[in-house]
Amino acid sequence: MEFKGADILSAKQFNRGDIETVLKTAAKMEPFASKKKWGDLLQGKLMASLFYEPSTRTRLSFETAMNRLGGRVISSVGMQFSSLTKGETLYDTGRVIENFADVVVMRHPDDGSVEKLARGTNVPVINAGDGANEHPTQSLLDLYTIQKELGQLDGLTIAMVGDLKFGRTVHSLSQMLSHFGAEFIFVSPPELKMPESICRLLKEKNITYRETTDMAEAMKQANVLYMTRIQQERFEDPKEYEKHKGGYILTRELVEEKNPKLVIMHPLPRIWEITADTDDVPGAAYFRQVANGVAVRMAVLALVLGKSP
Ligand code: NCD
């Protein structure tokens, strides 16, 4: 893809070469992301952060990325404080925002919402999570993490566990990993299975996946265990969430018994699905994932703004 000026809306936009470009660029950003140096690559550029759904990591890591590369940030956080509550369309918000910012990062509770805003604006728009749909930059940082943890991306077995229906991170990640010949084990309750639309895409690419409810068995075969939070806010009936609460819980004991070499990932926030005693297991990579997020977001911002490190 031509990165300069591009909107980053979906994992579908990325081929293998595009992913490699982002990961290579991210590696060059490490000195800045790891707080050793301040950069000036994005000096003179302004990023608008539009977060209409809760976020800690994603917003702060984008804003950190921009600031540490010499760029500046403006934010609109919380739907209730935006003109969307007055009835403004996303298209119009897009028209407005291009007068202020050089790049937009946006999160919103509705599937497809970020694309709607992107249609109204002529600056690059980055999807930081649209409903249960996608979260492409999370997947790029997940791939960067896997590469750093295991030294490779090709031919791995990845077990994804938890809420595969509403979890946008696994929707984007499975599509991106499909370029690297991954094998998937999807572990979830029957009601929270990976959507048919994603399974179809994997089938078209001849990617092997199987579905199970047995996490312990999947752990034995996987190189990477990607845990997810049950997405409480997406359930219409609170009783449904209660039913799944406490379903899959990863403990240190389980890792040591089933597969001590597992790389354990989680986009965070974790609620109850990984116990705190697991954090000291050597393969527990979820906090390293957060650090990697800054370098990857620096890379994405630089690429869409046409700046090379
Ligand atoms: C994820 C998200 O918002 O989709 N969080 C994140 O961006 N790191 C995962 C989640 O909220 O469960």
Boltz pocket constraint, residues with backbone or C-beta under 6 A from the ligand:
constraints:
  - pocket:
      binder: B
      contacts: [[A, 54], [A, 57], [A, 58], [A, 128], [A, 129], [A, 135], [A, 138], [A, 168], [A, 169], [A, 228], [A, 229], [A, 267], [A, 268], [A, 269]]
      max_distance: 6.0
